[in-house]
Amino acid sequence: MKKAIAVATVLLGTAVGPAALAASDVFTPVAAPQMVSDLILYPGAARLVEPKQKAKVDASVTKIFGAFNIKCSSIEEIFWSTKTPQEKVLTGFKVQMDKLKYTYEVVQRIKTGSVIKINAGKQQLHGLWDYSAKTTMLALCK
């Protein structure tokens, strides 16, 4: 398990990791993730538009989930800029999860966030919270 945490820490710190998003990256607003469409996200949520940058982030996130033996058939990342306080994003997530009667638990804490398991009705998926100097990211893995 220590190896997995080390791998996750290294991956998130690399130039292709989620933490490396530049201010020039192109985002589009999003209200709810496609994977859990009834989960309304805290205002200011957005997703990457540029396919090459999205592919880099997908690859990095896939490696992080892989370090914890979590296989993904599809991945979706949602971002908030640092203009939106991290605690408000997390509180909004918790409020919505409670409202929908969905549950989640932390599978593993990592240096820049945590890996979570989500039970969303009949659907079970994993998530990754990543906090960087530029963004807060929620990646969903199904």
Secondary structure, DSSP 4 states (H G I P E B T S, - for coil): -HHHHHHHHHHHHSTTSGGG--TT--EEE-SS-STTTT-PPPTT-EEE--HHHHHHHHHHHHHHHHHTT---S-EEEEEEETTS-HHHHHHHHHHHHHHHT-EEEEEEEETTEEEEEEEETTEEEEEEEEE-SSEEEEEEE-
